[in-house]
Amino acid sequence: MPAQSQSRIVIDLQQQQLTLLDAPGGDRRFPVSTALNGAGERDGSGCTPRGEHYIRARIGQGMPENSVFIARRPTGEIYSADLADRHPRRDWILTRILWLCGREWGRNRGPGVDTFRRFIYIHGTPDSEPMGVPLSHGCVRMRNADLMELFDLVTAGTTVTIR
């Protein structure tokens, strides 16, 4: 497992809030949207996994705000209302991706419960989507500007606690 950075992230599912602790310049708080299906670790559950995690990969550095990603790769598209109208069924993953990996074997790491293999991310979402309300398919959604700020303050290995 990679070394941890000085900062750490705590995601509060009840408050729908992400807090970056011990960041340069002080702690930062951001509204988020986690899983509509609530908390849970099982593959296929559509739930947000709890427990101790770390950022395994940072994806999207240098990409424009609202860049569209599919399977962690930029499509070359920039999100717009017109693009959304043309693809109404897409689960929009925008701007940056912080791909999470569980640290707790049998809880959020390993067969049937693996956060990394479930493709659980902290990622951007259209600004028209509400924050503070659980609506995702398991990931942690953020406003794009907030995610860009967070992305620049964390490294691979940063601890992420979801409670």
N, C-alpha and C positions, 0 to 999 in steps of 0.2 A: 504494500500500500504506500502511496506517495506521502511525503512529509506534509504535515499540516501547516497552513499559513497562520499568521497571528490572529487574523479576524476569524469570526465564526458566525454562522447563520442559524437563527432559530425561527421556525415557521410554526405559528400558533393556528391550528385548524379551527378552533372555536372562534377566535377573533378575526380570522382571515387576514393575518398580518405576518409579514416577514420582517425580522429585525436583524440587521448586521451589527454585531457587537465587536468592540475593540477595533473599530476601523480608524484609519487616519482621520483626524478631525472630529472624532466622536461617533457614537452610535447613530444608525439611520433606520427609520421604520418606513415600510411600504405596504400599501394594501395589496392583497393578492386574491386570486380565486382558485380554490382547490376543487377536489372531486365532488360532483353532484351526488355520487354514490356514497360519500363519506369516507371514513378512514378504513383502511384494510390493506393487506399485503398480498393476497392471493392473485396469481396470474389470472387475467381475464375478468377481474372484479370491477375494473373501472374506478377503483378506489385509490386514494393517496396513501402511500405507505408511511407508517410511523417509525420512529426510532432514530438511531444514529446512522448517518450517511456521510459521504464526502463527495466533492465535485470531482468526477473522474475525467471529464473533458469539457473544455470551453470551446464553443463553436460559433463562428460568425464574426470574429474580430475584424474590424475594418469595413464590414459590409454596411451599406446604407440603412438607416432606420426604415422599418417596415419591409425589409427584404423577406421574401417568402422562402421557407425551407420545407422540403419533403424528404423524408428519410435522412435527415441531418445534412442535406446538401442544398445549397441555394439553387432555386429554379431560374434565377435571372429576373423574376417578377418583383414588382414593388406593390404591396397591398394597396388597394383602392376600393371604393364602393362599387365601381364598375367591375373590377375583377371578382369581388365577392358575389355580385349578381350573376356572373358567368359560371361560378363554381359554388353553388349554394350548400353543398354537402361537405366541403372541406373543413377539417379541424385546423384552423390557421395557427401555424407555428412561425412566429415573426421575429426578426431583428437579431436575436442572439439565443443560444442554447447553452445552458449549464446542465450537463448530463450527470445524474446522480447515481451513486453506487452505494449499496447497503454495507454496513460494517458488522451486522449481527447475524451470524450463521443461524439459519432456521427461522429467523424472524423476517428479515428483509434482504437476505443473501442466501443463495442456494436454491435447490429445486423447488419449484412451485411458488416461490415468494421473492424472487430475485429482482430488486429494483432496477438494476442496470439492464437486465434482459427484458424487463417490462417496458423499457424505453421511457422512464420517468425523468422529466426535465423540469427545470425552471426556464420558462420561455416567454417571449412577448406574444401578445394577442391584439386583435384590433382594438383601437381606443374606444370604439362603440360598445364593446363588451363591458358589463359591469364588474367592478372590483368589490371585494367584501362580501361576495355571494358565491357559494360553492356551485360551480357550473362546468368544471373541466371533466375530462375523461380519466383523470388520475394525476395529471401533471399539475405544477404550480404555475399559474398564469400571472403575468405582471403587465403593467403599462409599459410600453416600449421605452419611453424616456427613463423610467425608473430602472428598467432592466439594463439599459446602457450604462447608467451610473453604477449599479451593482457590479456589472461585468468587469468594469475597470478597477474595482476595489478588491476583487477576489482572485485566487489562483486555483489551479488544479490542486487538489488536496485539502481545500478549505472544508472544515467540518460543517455539516448541515444536520441539525436536530429538528425532527418533525414530531410535534406533540399535539 
